[in-house]
């Protein structure tokens, strides 16, 4: 949960329709309106510039809003917030706050007789504070303990407060390890919807370590941070962390560990060994590139120890020739290779970096990496040599990126024909707009684009013909003229693109692009395109598709009426109603079209 700065602005005055729409965007705002109108917002707790509430959605989600400068900000436990930020649930709570403010204002004036509207439930923390201050201490303790028995976060917070108070002298490491275990242990698989709450508990524990560090317990924090890292790594096996919450906590603990090491200055050789071994065994990139990030902590002695350990492990890695494979390539070998590459990179010696990369020449990309390294250091002869060697080692399954790299180097050598042959291989193997664009960029270097363009278009037409004459399950390429339409649109030859689409068809997105380009000068063409695509859209049979279909019909109406075809549009609209009559939701939306 994010910590928020206190603001002098009251949350009720900060929230407006405009601020909610600005934060959420049009679509989320409208969906939030629906949640609010359906009464899915629970009671709201208000504390000055902050408000909290639960909203019923696919699950029950917790929303927190706060005044932020001149506007409002918020967070929610739903997946949409993790992906996109301020969500429909935040909007719904904000709208409830606006309604609350209106009700408060109306309470101060004379109510008109008649049925009273149900009032939004709100709880003001100031009122609760006043009430709690009047209570007996023992009664308060029992209330808190009773809640803590059922609220893991509250229980953890109370334990942390006790341990932090006790740690004013010395730190009870066993107690803090117990706190970490309590926060991190899952007991079951934590799914996508519960991971926010789960991570909030761990965040509390990590924050307590940060406070220990500020209180001068750096050595203890190093040990506890490593304990927490191990616990979180184990937990990641049982957590759906696709939103990155737990991964973010892993990074946060590593930052805390580094800060503690800088303060405590542990034995450089010992910490070097721990970092190296951890980096070699982890599956989560923990302490990745530690020799670089911990350089100030390791010092000369620690770095030498780290390099020695890496060298010993590196000596056990077998060299791979073209086409060879090794089961450890993506495990331990990958990790030690990354470490050696970083050490070589820090040395600034290009030959040292090449020596590391030469250990694995099992694929064409290895040759490309070495060639790129030499070119980066302006050693063009060696870059060319390695690129050619890679192409010779993999004549049948050459990496397209390696071919393009070599083509660039051939252009540098004024060997334009050889360069174009390589780029043509890439295009002929995978004819697409991006490869067509690459072909043009290379042909332009020798001023021969008109000839290569003609050759490329002829190849595409021949390829389309082959595709049309082949069985679909034996031939993967499109049988329509989509690629030609794409190319002509990119070249701004819009009329040629239209002719190709008419002759051989293209995909729906391209039809829409063509129609948009023809709306001004050829409105009937555009209307016909939109009409032809309508059935496929509406037949998806969902509300979003129905809305898209109605908007398309409105556009068709504007175009046809503008072309003097109002009578024809009315007949077309009636036919649409007849065709799609069973789709009741679509029929309701269609009532807005006249």
N, C-alpha and C positions, 0 to 999 in steps of 0.2 A: 504494500500500500504506500502510495506516495505521501511524503510529508509536505504539508502546505504552509506557506507563510501566512501569518495573520494579516487580515486586511481591515481597514477601518470601515469599509463598505459592508452593509448588511446584505446577506444573501438574497433576501426578498426583493430588495431594490436593484440588485445586480442582474437578476434574471429578467429578461424581456423576450418577447417573441423574436425580435431581431437578433439578439445575442445567441439564442438557441439555434436559429436557422443558420447563422454565420458559422457556428461551431460544428453543426451536424451536417450541413448541406441539405439541399431540397428533398432528396429521397428519404433520408433518415428522419428528417423533420416531419414529413407527412406521415410516416409510419409511427412516429412517436405520438402524433396527434391521435391516431387510432387507438393506441395503447391507453392514452389518457382518457379518451371518451368512453372506452370500454370498462373503465374503473379498475384497471389492473395495478394501480399504484397503491401500496399500503400506507400505513401511517408514516408521517414524516417527522424526523427528529431534527430540530433546528438549534444550532449553537452559534450565534453571532454571524460570522461570515461563512458558515458551513452547514450543510443539510445532508441527512442520510435517510434512505428509504429502501424498501424492497419492492420489486416489480415482478409480477407474474408473467413469464414468457414460456418458452419451451421448458425452462426450469425457473426456479425462483432466483432472481439476481439481486445483488446488493449494489446500490448506486450511491455515490457521494458527489455532491456538487459544492463548489466554493466560489466566493467572489475572487476574481483575479484581475487586479488593476481596474480597468474601466468595464470589464466584461465578466464572463463566467467560464469556469472550466469544470471538469468532472472526470470520474472514472466509474467503471462498471465491471462486474465479475463475468460478463458474458463474453463469448468468443469474438463477437463482432468488435467489441472494444479493443481486444488484443490485436486484431488485424487492422482496424481503421481508426480507432480513437472514438471520440464523442459519438455515442450511439443513440438509437431510438429510445432505449430505456432512460438514458440521461435526459432526453427531450421530454419524455412523459413526466418525470419527476419535476423538471423545470416548469412545465405547464401546470402541474399541481401546486407549485409554489406561487405561481402567478394567480391562480384561482384563490389560494389561501389569502394572498394580499388583498384581493377584491373583497373577500368575505370579511376580513378584518375591518376594512374601510366601511362596509355596509353595516357592520355591527354598531358603528358610531353614529349612524343616522337612523331615522325612524323607519322601521320596516313597514312595507305596505301589507294590508291584510291579504290572506290567501295562503295557499299551500307553501310551506317552507321547503327550500331546496336542501338536500342532504349536504351537510358541511364536511369539507375535507378535514381529516383527522391530522392534527399537528401536535407535537410535543416540544415545548420550549425548554432547553437545557437550563436556562436561568431559573425557571420555576422549580425544576428538580433540584438545582443546587441549594436553593433556599430551603426546600423541604428536607434535604439530607442534612443540612447544618443543624436542623432542629431535632434530628434523631439521636438516640443514645448510641455511643460508640459500639457497645456490644451487639446491638441490633444491626448496625451497619456491617460489622465483621461477619455475622451469620449470613446476611444477604449475599455478601461478596463470595464467601466460601461456598454457599449453595450454588451460586451461578458458576463459580470456577469448576465445580465438579462436573458440569455439563458443557463447559466452554473451554476447549483446549487452549485457545489463544490467550484468554484471560488467565488461566492457570499458569501458562508459561510466563506471561508477563509478571505475575506475582512472584514466581520463583526467581526470575531474573532480577527483579528489584531487591529481593532478599540477598541474592548472591553478590550483587554489585555493592550493596551496603557492607556486606561482610568482607569484600575484597579491598576495603580501604587500607588494610594492612597487608595480608598475603592472599593469594588466589587459591581456592580449593579446586584444583584441576579436575578431580573426580566428579565434583558437583557440576562443573561446566560441561564435562563430557556427557553426563547424564542429561543435561538440558539439550545438548546437541542431538543426542540419540532420540529424545522425546519429540523434538521438533521434526527430525528427518525421517524417522521410521514410518513406513507407509501402512503396514499391516494388510494391505491389499493393493491392487492396481489402481493408480490415480488417473482417472480419465481426463479428457480435455476440459470438461466442464468444472471439475473440482480442483484443477491444478492451481488456480489463482489463490484460493483459500489455503491450500496446502503450503504454497510457497510463502504466504504471508507469515506463517509461524516460523519458518526457517529464517526469514528476513529479520524477525524480531531477535532471534538468537545471534545472528551475524552482527546486528547493530550493537548487541551487548558486548561482543568482542571488540568492536570499534571503540566503545567507551572504556573498556579495560586498557586499550592501547593509549588512549588520551590520558588515562590516570597513571601511566608510567609502567605498565606491566607488559613490556614488549616481548620479553623472552617467553612468557606464558602464552601470549597471543600467537607466537610462531607455532608452538606445539598444538594449541587448540585449533588454529587455522588448518593445519595439516590433518588433524583429526576430522574436522568438519569437511574438508575436501574429500577425504576417503569416504565419509558417510554419504555425501551428495553424489559422488560417482557411483556408489552402489545403488542409491535410490533411483538414479536415472534409468536403471534397467526396468523399473516398475512404474514409470511415469510417462504419460503422453505429453512430451514437452515441445510439441510442434509450434507453440506460440513463443518458446524461448525463455519463459520465466525462470525455470530452474537453471538453464545454461547461463543466464544473466547473473544468478546468485553465485554460480561457480566462478565466474569472472570476478565478482565482487570480493569473494574470499581470497582469491589470488592477489588482488590489489592490496587487500588488508595484510596478507602474508608478506608481500614485498615491503610495504610500509613498516611493518614490525621488524623485518630484517635490517632495514636501513637504520632503525633506532637502536636495535640490540647489538648489531655487528657480531653475529655468530661466527664461530670458527669457519674460515673460508673453505677449508678442505672438506670439512664435514658437510657443510651446506651444499657444496658442489656435488658431493656424492649423492646426497638425498635428492637434489633436483634432477640429476642425470638419471638415476634409477627410476624416479617417478615419470619423467618424460618418456622413458623407454617402455614402461609397462601400461601407461594410461591409454584408454580408448576414447578419451574426451578432450585431447589436446591440452590437458592441464600442464602448466609450466612450459608450454611450447616456446621454443627459442629462448630458453632460460639463460643461456650463455650471453645473450644480448641484453635481455631485460634486467638481469641480475648482475651485470658487469660491475657496477659500483659496489655491490655487496661482496662479490667474489674477489675483486682485486686481482693482482697479478698471480698470486699463489693459487687462489681458487680457480681461476680460468685455466691455469696450467693443469691442475688436477682434473678439471672437466674435460679438457682436450685429451689428456692421457686416457681417461676412461673411454672417451669416444673413439680414440684411435685403436684401442684394444678391441672394442666391439666391431669396429669397421673392418679390421683385419680378418674377421671371420665371415665377412659377406663375400659370396662368390661372384665373380664377374659373369655377366650374361651376354652372350653373343646374339646376333640377329636371329629372331625366331625362337630363342630359348625362353623357358619360363621357370619360375620358382614360386613355390607355395607361400613362402614368407615375404614375397615381394610387396604385398599390400599390408603387412603387419609390422613385425620388428624391423625388417629391412627398410621399409618406408620411413620409419621414425629415425633410424640412425642415418639414413641418407639425408633427411631434412636437417639433422644436426650438423652433419659434415658440410653440407652446402652452406649453412649459415656461418660456420667457422671459416670456410674458404672465402665466402663473400666478405666477411669482416677483414680478412687479410688484404683484400684489394688485388690479389694476384689472380689474373685471369687463367693462367695455366693450372693453378691449384683448383680453381672451380671446374675446369674442364676435366681434370683427373677424377674428381668426384663423379661427374656426370658420365664419364667413360665406363664406369663400373657396370652400368646397365645400358646396353645397346640392343635390347631385345625388341624394340619397336622404333618405327620411323621417327616418332616425335622426339626421341632421345637425340637423334642427329640434328633435328631442327633446333632444339634447345641449345646445343653446343654452337651451331652456326649463328644463332641469334646472339649468343654471348660474345662471340668473336666480332660480329658486326657492331655490337654496342661499344666495343673497345677499338673500333675502326681498324680491325685486322681483317680487311675484306678478302684477301687471298685465302686465308684459312677458313673464313665463313663460306666462301664458294666451294672450297675443297670438301668441307664436311657436308654441305648440302648435296653435292654431287655423290658423295659416298653413301649418304642416306638413300638417295634415289636408286643407286646401284644395288644396295643391300635389300631394298624392297621394291623390285621392278613391277610386281603385280598388284600389290596392295599399298601403293604409295600414299602417304598422307597428303591431302589436298593443300594443307598449309605449307608443307615442305616444298611442293611444286611451285606455289605462288612465291615463296621466299626465293627460290632459285631463279624464278623468272625475273624478279627484281634485280638480282645480282647479275643476270645476263644482260639486262637493260643497261646496268652500270658499265658493263664491258662492251656495249654497243652490239651485242649479239641478239638483235631483236627477233630474228626468225626463230631461234631456239627458245626464246622467252615465250613467244606466242604459241608455239607448239605445246608447251607445258600448260599454259592457261587454257588452251583449247581442250586439252585432256580433261581438265576439271569441269569445263562447261559441258562437254559431250557426255561425261559420266553422270552429271546431274544438271540438266538444263533447268534453270530457274532464274528469276529476276536478279537476285544478288550476283550469281555467276555471270550473267549477261552484263551487269554493271562492271564487274571486275574485268571481264574481257574487253570492254570499251576503254577502261582506264589504262590498260596495257597497250591496246592498239593505238591509242592517242599518242603514246610516247614515240611511235614511229610514223605517225601520220597516215595510218592505213586503216582507219576505222570503217570507211564505206565498204571496203572489200570484206572485212571480217563481219560486219553487220549483215551483209547480204548472205554470207555463208551461214551465220548463226540462225537467221530467220528461216532459211531453206532447211536447215537441220531440224528446227522445231516443227515445221510443217510436215516433214517426212516422219518425225517422231510421232506426231499426232495421228498420221495415217496408219502407222504400224499399230498404234494403240487401239485404233478403231477396228482393226482387222484381227486383233488378238483377243483371246478369252480373258476376261477381267482378272481371274485368279492367277493367270500366268504373267500378267503385265500390269505394273503398278501405276504407270503414269496416267494422268487425266486424258480422256478422249475428247474433251471440249477445247475451246480456244482461250481458256483463261490466261495461260502464259502470254500469248500474243497480245491479249487485251491489256494485261499488266504492263508489258513492255511499251506498248504504244501510249498508254496513259503516262508512264514515266517519261517518255520522250515528248509529252505534250502534243501528241498527234491524236487528238481526241476523236476526230472523224474516222480515222483509220481504226481506232479501238472500237468505235460503234459498229463499223462494217464487220469486223471480226466477230464481235458478239452476235450480231445478227446472223452471220454465216454459220458459226459453229457453237454458239452458246458459251456461257461462262458461269462462274459461281455467283451466288446471291449478292455477296458484298460488292463484287465488281459491277453487277447490274445496278445496284443502288448508286455507286459512284458515277456511272455513265448517265443515269437518270438525272442526278443532281446537276451534272454539266449541261444537260439538254433542256432543263426546265425553262430557261429564259427564251431561247430561240426556237425550241421544238417542244412545246408543252404537251402536245398529244403523245409524242414518243415517250416522254417521261411518265405521263399518266398510264400508258399501256404497260410500261415496265413495272410500275408500282402495283398495278392491277394483277399482273402475272405472278407476282411474288406473294400476293395477299393470302392465297389459299394455304400455301405451305406454312406461313406464319400463324394464321388463326388455327390451323389444324394441330398445332402443338397442344392446344386445349389446356391452357393455364392462364391465369389472370394477367400476367405480364405480357403474354403473347396477345391477348385480347386488346389490351391498352395500345400495344404497338400497332395492331391491326386497325383500330379506330383512328389513331393518328395518321396512319397511311391513307385511309379512306378520306379523311379531311383534306389531306394534301392533294389527293386525286381530284376532290371536288373543286379546290381552288384552281387547279390547273385546267380542268375541263370547263369551268365557268369562265375562266380568263380567255379560253379559246372559243367562247361562244357556244359551248356544248352543254348548257345547263339542263336542257331536256334529256339529253343522253345520260347525264350524270344521275338524274332522278331515276331513270330506268335501270341504270347500273346498281344504284343503291338498293332498289327494290329487289333486284335479283340476288344481291348479297344477303338480304334479309331472308329470302326464301331458302337459299342454299344452306345457311348456317342457323336456321331457326331452332334446332334442338339445343344449341349452345346458349343457355339462358343468361349466363353472366355476360356473354358477348352481346346478346340482344339488349341487355340493360344499358351497357355502355354505348351501344349504337344509337340509342335514343337521342344522344346529344348531337347527332349528325343530321343536318337538314339539307 
